[in-house]
């Protein structure tokens, strides 16, 4: 009984991992119940007729459609099939429209009756990845303002620069400094100053809703707002709106020479990522424009060496 096919199949069908067995050509010989169920509940085009389907061909089809994860999976599987690697492990996201999901793929060979076959299993690791995401998110968020910190901003702008370079799209960066913030702290105390920074953080959250955008605390009373795939004119509209929202907070700063309420100065720069520039150049340009805005009276936006409010 224990050595029977039905018994072993029943054991494999109770395993929650999605399991498939392929031969050295990549043809599927067996899938367990979890594999079948996942395919049916996720609108898989192959549905339940898996026997004889070539696993590698399916990965290659997805790769041709732009799926980088499928290309990496196919490469790893082939390395094991060719005995270039003993095994292959690969963590990948597989999100549905309603939930985040991650899986761990494992590819291992086995020999029976002098023929070599390969087991590919997909283990659901979503719970662990969600915990890791929460921990990572906490390390990326500024504790006072509740928006991303400079560390995460630096990671984000590097990745967004590469994306926009690949797609030949512009990036716009606004560096914003709260005017005479030291006077506000000295006049009302640091607790009021902290509440002011929290209010500004809440405003900034409304200006980074797209995947290619980020608002971050850059340091002290300085903030950075990155608009991926956005040219200068588009970013200027958003930045003027931001400046107006900062003013409309009506936070008192009665000793400030600019206005008796909180204002801000902004340097706004745009670049098209290329081989001869980098995100450092964009930051440097925005910082130079911020300096011009502050030197020319504050409470304004400086862009392309001109001042606009």
C-alpha positions as CSV (number, residue, x, y, z in Angstrom):
1,X,0.0,0.0,0.0
2,X,2.7,2.5,1.0
3,X,4.6,1.9,-2.2
4,X,1.6,2.3,-4.4
5,X,1.2,5.2,-6.8
6,X,-2.2,6.2,-5.3
7,X,-0.7,6.4,-1.8
8,X,2.2,8.6,-2.9
9,X,-0.1,10.7,-5.0
10,X,-2.4,11.2,-2.0
11,X,0.6,12.3,0.1
12,X,1.7,14.8,-2.6
13,X,-1.9,16.2,-3.0
14,X,-2.0,17.1,0.7
15,X,1.1,19.3,0.4
16,X,0.3,23.0,0.1
17,X,3.3,23.7,-2.1
18,X,2.6,23.7,-5.8
19,X,4.6,20.8,-7.2
20,X,5.4,19.9,-10.8
21,X,7.8,17.2,-12.2
22,X,9.5,17.7,-15.6
23,X,11.9,15.7,-17.7
24,X,15.2,16.8,-19.1
25,X,13.5,18.5,-22.0
26,X,11.2,20.5,-19.8
27,X,8.0,18.5,-20.5
28,X,5.6,18.3,-17.5
29,X,5.0,14.7,-16.3
30,X,3.1,15.3,-13.1
31,X,1.5,18.1,-11.1
32,X,-0.1,17.9,-7.6
33,X,-3.5,19.1,-6.5
34,X,-2.2,22.4,-5.2
35,X,-0.7,23.2,-8.6
36,X,-4.0,22.4,-10.3
37,X,-6.1,24.3,-7.8
38,X,-3.9,27.4,-8.1
39,X,-4.0,27.4,-11.9
40,X,-7.8,27.1,-11.9
41,X,-8.4,29.8,-9.3
42,X,-6.0,32.2,-11.1
43,X,-7.4,32.0,-14.6
44,X,-4.5,30.0,-16.0
45,X,-4.9,29.5,-19.7
46,X,-3.6,26.0,-19.6
47,X,-6.1,25.1,-16.8
48,X,-5.8,21.4,-15.9
49,X,-4.3,19.8,-19.0
50,X,-0.8,20.1,-17.8
51,X,0.7,16.7,-18.9
52,X,2.9,17.2,-21.9
53,X,3.1,20.9,-21.6
54,X,6.6,22.2,-21.8
55,X,7.4,24.2,-18.7
56,X,10.3,26.0,-20.2
57,X,8.4,27.0,-23.3
58,X,5.7,28.6,-21.1
59,X,8.4,30.6,-19.2
60,X,9.9,31.7,-22.6
61,X,6.5,32.9,-23.8
62,X,6.1,35.0,-20.8
63,X,9.7,36.3,-21.1
64,X,9.0,37.4,-24.7
65,X,6.0,39.4,-23.4
66,X,8.4,41.3,-21.1
67,X,8.2,39.2,-17.9
68,X,11.7,39.4,-16.5
69,X,10.9,37.0,-13.6
70,X,9.9,34.3,-16.1
71,X,13.2,34.9,-17.9
72,X,15.2,34.5,-14.7
73,X,13.2,31.3,-13.8
74,X,13.8,29.8,-17.2
75,X,17.5,30.5,-17.0
76,X,17.8,28.9,-13.5
77,X,15.8,25.8,-14.5
78,X,18.0,25.3,-17.6
79,X,21.2,25.6,-15.4
80,X,19.9,22.6,-13.3
81,X,18.8,20.6,-16.4
82,X,22.2,21.0,-17.9
83,X,23.9,20.1,-14.6
84,X,25.6,23.5,-14.4
85,X,24.0,23.9,-11.0
86,X,23.0,21.4,-8.4
87,X,19.7,23.3,-7.5
88,X,18.0,26.6,-8.1
89,X,16.2,28.8,-5.6
90,X,14.2,31.9,-6.7
91,X,11.9,34.2,-4.7
92,X,9.4,36.1,-6.8
93,X,6.2,38.2,-6.4
94,X,2.9,36.8,-7.8
95,X,0.4,39.5,-6.8
96,X,-3.3,39.1,-7.6
97,X,-5.6,42.1,-8.2
98,X,-6.8,41.9,-4.5
99,X,-3.7,40.8,-2.5
100,X,0.1,40.7,-2.4
101,X,1.7,37.2,-2.8
102,X,5.2,35.9,-3.0
103,X,6.5,32.4,-3.7
104,X,9.8,30.6,-3.5
105,X,10.7,28.4,-6.4
106,X,13.0,25.4,-5.9
107,X,14.3,23.2,-8.6
108,X,16.0,19.9,-7.7
109,X,16.9,16.8,-9.7
110,X,16.4,13.2,-8.9
111,X,17.3,9.9,-10.6
112,X,15.1,6.8,-11.0
113,X,15.8,3.8,-13.2
114,X,18.8,5.7,-14.6
115,X,16.7,8.6,-15.9
116,X,16.9,12.1,-14.4
117,X,13.9,14.1,-13.6
118,X,13.3,17.4,-11.9
119,X,11.0,18.6,-9.2
120,X,9.9,22.2,-9.2
121,X,8.1,23.4,-6.2
122,X,6.5,26.8,-5.4
123,X,6.1,27.6,-1.7
124,X,3.9,30.4,-0.6
125,X,6.2,32.8,1.5
126,X,3.7,35.7,1.6
127,X,3.5,35.9,5.4
128,X,7.3,36.2,5.7
129,X,7.6,38.8,2.9
130,X,4.8,40.9,4.4
131,X,6.6,41.0,7.7
132,X,9.9,41.9,5.9
133,X,8.0,44.7,4.1
134,X,6.7,46.1,7.3
135,X,10.2,46.1,8.9
136,X,11.7,47.6,5.8
137,X,9.0,50.2,5.6
138,X,9.7,51.3,9.2
139,X,13.4,51.8,8.4
140,X,12.4,53.9,5.4
141,X,10.0,56.3,7.1
142,X,10.9,59.5,9.0
143,X,9.6,59.0,12.5
144,X,8.4,62.6,12.9
145,X,6.8,63.5,9.6
146,X,5.6,60.0,8.5
147,X,7.0,60.3,5.0
148,X,10.0,58.6,3.5
149,X,13.4,59.5,4.9
150,X,16.5,60.5,3.0
151,X,17.9,57.0,2.9
152,X,14.9,55.7,1.1
153,X,14.8,58.8,-1.2
154,X,18.4,58.0,-2.3
155,X,17.4,54.4,-3.2
156,X,14.2,55.6,-4.9
157,X,15.8,58.3,-7.1
158,X,18.5,55.8,-8.2
159,X,15.9,53.3,-9.4
160,X,13.6,55.9,-10.9
161,X,16.6,57.4,-12.8
162,X,17.3,54.0,-14.4
163,X,13.6,53.5,-15.3
164,X,13.3,56.9,-16.9
165,X,16.6,56.4,-18.7
166,X,15.3,53.1,-20.2
167,X,12.0,54.7,-21.3
168,X,13.6,58.1,-22.4
169,X,11.4,60.0,-20.0
170,X,12.2,63.1,-18.0
171,X,12.5,63.4,-14.2
172,X,11.7,66.6,-12.2
173,X,13.0,67.2,-8.7
174,X,11.9,69.9,-6.3
175,X,14.0,70.6,-3.2
176,X,12.0,72.6,-0.6
177,X,13.2,74.5,2.4
178,X,10.9,76.0,5.1
179,X,11.7,79.7,5.3
180,X,13.1,81.0,8.6
181,X,12.3,77.8,10.4
182,X,14.9,78.5,13.1
183,X,13.0,81.7,13.9
184,X,9.8,79.6,14.3
185,X,11.5,77.2,16.7
186,X,13.1,80.1,18.7
187,X,9.8,82.0,18.9
188,X,7.4,79.2,19.8
189,X,9.6,76.3,20.9
190,X,10.7,73.0,19.4
191,X,7.4,71.2,20.1
192,X,5.6,73.7,17.9
193,X,8.3,73.3,15.4
194,X,7.8,69.5,15.4
195,X,4.0,70.0,14.9
196,X,4.8,72.3,12.0
197,X,7.0,69.6,10.3
198,X,4.2,67.0,10.8
199,X,1.7,69.3,9.1
200,X,4.1,69.8,6.2
201,X,4.5,66.0,6.0
202,X,0.8,65.5,5.7
203,X,0.6,68.0,2.9
204,X,3.5,66.3,1.0
205,X,1.8,62.9,1.2
206,X,-0.8,64.3,-1.3
207,X,1.9,65.1,-3.8
208,X,3.4,61.7,-4.3
209,X,0.6,59.3,-5.2
210,X,2.0,57.8,-8.4
211,X,4.5,54.9,-8.4
212,X,7.2,57.1,-9.9
213,X,6.8,59.9,-7.4
214,X,8.1,60.4,-3.8
215,X,8.0,63.0,-1.2
216,X,10.7,62.7,1.5
217,X,12.2,64.5,4.4
218,X,15.7,65.4,3.1
219,X,17.1,66.7,6.3
220,X,16.0,69.1,9.1
221,X,13.4,71.5,7.5
222,X,14.3,70.5,4.0
223,X,12.2,68.2,1.8
224,X,12.5,66.6,-1.6
225,X,9.7,65.8,-4.1
226,X,10.6,63.7,-7.1
227,X,8.3,63.4,-10.1
228,X,9.2,60.5,-12.4
229,X,8.2,60.8,-16.1
230,X,7.3,64.4,-15.6
231,X,8.6,67.4,-17.4
232,X,9.4,70.9,-16.0
233,X,6.1,72.5,-17.0
234,X,4.0,69.7,-15.5
235,X,6.1,69.7,-12.3
236,X,5.9,73.5,-12.1
237,X,2.1,73.3,-11.9
238,X,2.3,70.8,-9.0
239,X,5.0,72.7,-7.2
240,X,3.1,76.0,-7.3
241,X,0.1,74.1,-5.8
242,X,2.4,72.7,-3.1
243,X,3.8,76.2,-2.3
244,X,0.2,77.5,-2.0
245,X,-0.8,74.6,0.3
246,X,2.2,75.3,2.6
247,X,1.1,79.0,2.8
248,X,-2.6,78.0,3.4
249,X,-1.6,76.1,6.6
250,X,-1.4,79.6,8.1
251,X,1.2,78.4,10.7
252,X,2.4,81.5,12.6
253,X,6.0,82.7,12.2
254,X,5.5,86.3,13.3
255,X,9.2,87.2,13.4
256,X,10.0,86.0,9.9
257,X,10.9,88.9,7.6
258,X,9.2,87.3,4.6
259,X,5.6,86.9,6.0
260,X,4.3,86.4,9.5
261,X,3.2,82.8,8.6
262,X,5.1,79.8,7.3
263,X,6.4,80.0,3.8
264,X,8.7,77.8,1.7
265,X,11.3,78.2,-1.0
266,X,11.7,75.6,-3.8
267,X,14.3,74.8,-6.4
268,X,12.9,72.9,-9.3
269,X,15.0,71.1,-11.9
270,X,14.3,68.7,-14.8
271,X,16.6,66.3,-16.5
272,X,16.4,63.5,-19.1
273,X,18.5,60.6,-17.7
274,X,21.4,59.7,-20.1
275,X,24.8,58.2,-20.2
276,X,26.5,61.5,-19.5
277,X,24.6,62.6,-16.4
278,X,23.3,61.0,-13.2
279,X,20.8,61.6,-10.4
280,X,23.5,63.4,-8.5
281,X,23.5,66.1,-11.3
282,X,19.8,66.5,-10.9
283,X,20.1,66.9,-7.1
284,X,22.9,69.4,-7.6
285,X,20.9,71.5,-10.0
286,X,17.8,71.5,-7.8
287,X,20.0,72.5,-4.8
288,X,21.5,75.4,-6.8
289,X,18.1,76.6,-7.7
290,X,16.9,76.4,-4.1
291,X,19.8,78.6,-3.1
292,X,18.7,81.1,-5.7
293,X,15.1,81.1,-4.5
294,X,16.3,81.8,-0.9
295,X,18.8,84.4,-1.9
296,X,16.3,86.3,-4.0
297,X,13.7,86.8,-1.3
298,X,12.3,83.3,-0.4
299,X,8.7,82.3,-0.6
300,X,9.0,81.3,-4.3
301,X,10.1,78.7,-6.8
302,X,13.3,79.0,-8.7
303,X,13.7,77.1,-12.0
304,X,16.1,77.4,-14.9
305,X,17.9,80.2,-13.1
306,X,14.6,82.2,-13.1
307,X,12.3,82.9,-10.3
308,X,8.6,82.2,-10.4
309,X,6.0,82.2,-7.6
